[in-house]
Amino acid sequence: MSDDQVRDLELRDQQREKEDAAVRDEVEEKQKAAKAASASSTSGGPGAGTGSGGPSGGMRGGGMGRRGSRGGGSPPPSHVISESSIEERLDANDTKAYLDAESASLTEGQKDRAREIASEYREKLYERRELLRAQAAAK
């Protein structure tokens, strides 16, 4: 791998890190807003806190999936951002960064090995996440 390729890949990785930080900041802001809304609705009038739609600007898919078995079986409010949703967005950033790097920086001869490495990484990541989910479910 040439120095220019390494530099290009490092720059793309830094860009991905900024994109990931933006996702995390967005999630943090929405969680803060949800907590503030929840705190203010606790002391609100009739219907406060029942929120059928959550805050405007809504989140996609918020809370669907594996969290439903906690706390009496009721689904989380629509403003709650699920861990799997965050993982999906970060994974999408990672995939986009990989594809950008592959097309812009790698030679044809390097692409096959890079795909093997990326595939092995994703497989191990999936296995680690499933192990952590199983451990959390067992608690």
Residue, then its C-alpha position, 0 to 999 in steps of 0.5 A: m500500500s502506498d503512502d498516498q493510499v494510507r493517507d487517503l484511508e486515514l482521512r476517510d476514517q477521520q471523516r467517518e469518525k466525525e459522522d459517527a460523532a454527529v450521530r451520537d450528538e443527535v442521539e444525546e440531544k434527542q434523549k435530553a429533549a425526551k427527558a425534559a419533555s417527560a419531566s415537564s409532562t409529569s406535572g402537566g394537566p390531563g393527558a400529559g405524558t400519554g403522548s401518542g406520537g412523541p415529539s414532532g420531527g419523529m424518530r424512525g422505528g424508535g425502540m422496536g425489537r429486543r427492548g420490548s420484553r423489559g418493564g411489563g411488556s409495553p413498548p418504549p415511547s416513540h421518542v426513545i432511540s433504540e440501541s439497535s437503531i444507533e448501531e444501524r446508523l453507525d454501521a451504515n456510516d462504516t459501510k459507506a466509508y468502506l465503499d468510498a475507500e474501496s472505490a477511491s483508494l484501493t487497486e483491483g488487486q487490493k479489493d479482494r483482500a480488503r473485502e475478506i478483512a471487512s467480512e471477517y470484521r463484520e462477522k466478529l462484530y455481529e458475534r460480539r453483539e449477540l453475545l452481549r445481548a444474550q448476557a444482558a437478557a440473562k440478567 
